[in-house]
C-alpha cells in the first residue's frame, strides 16, 4: 500500500469517505454562487459539531433543503420549517434552519440588486485563491480576512457566519489554498486557482 501525504485532519486518515472529500473537493476553487451558498449554509450548520458529521449528512441536507435552490428555500413556510425540525437526517436547530431560509432570501435580494453572491465573495480575496504555505500545526482557525468577510456577510444579514465558520468555508471552497505544503493536493489546488 502506497502512502499518500495528506493534510493532517483529526479522524481523516484511514476513513475512505473523509479522504475522498479531502482528495477531490476540499480546497478546490468553487466559482458557482449557488454552490458557494450551499457550502456556507453547511458550514453554519457545523457550528459546535465536527465537519465529518455534516459531510455524512450532506445528501440528507440537500434533500431537505431542495438541493439548496435559493428560490425554493426562500419560499419555505411554517410547514416546511416543521418538516425540517422533524427530519432526523439533518441537524435540527431552529436558529440554523431559520438562518438558512433567511439566507436564501438575502441571496435572492443580492441578485435582484445586481450583486452576485459568488462575485461578492471572490472580490474579497482579489478574484483568485490566496495561496498559503502552511506546515502542520500552522493553519489558523481564522484570519483577518475571514473576520472582514464575516463582518461583510453579517452586514448583509447572513447568520452563522462568524470568522471561524467563514475561514472553514474559505478553505473548503478554495478561496484560500490551505492544503499543507506537504499534502499532495497543495500544488493541484494551486494550479486550479488559475481561473
Buried (B, 14 or more C-beta within 10 A) or exposed (E): EEEEEBBBBEEBEEEEEBBEBBBEBBBBBBEEBBEBBBBBBBBBBBBEEEBBEBBEBBEBBBEBBBEBBBEEBBBBEEEBBEEBEEBEEBBEBEEBBBBBBBBBBBBBEBBEEEEBBBBBBBEBBEEBBBEBEBEEEEBEEBBEBBBEBBBBBBEBEBBBBBBBBBBBBBBBBBBBBBBBBEBEBBEBBBEBBEE
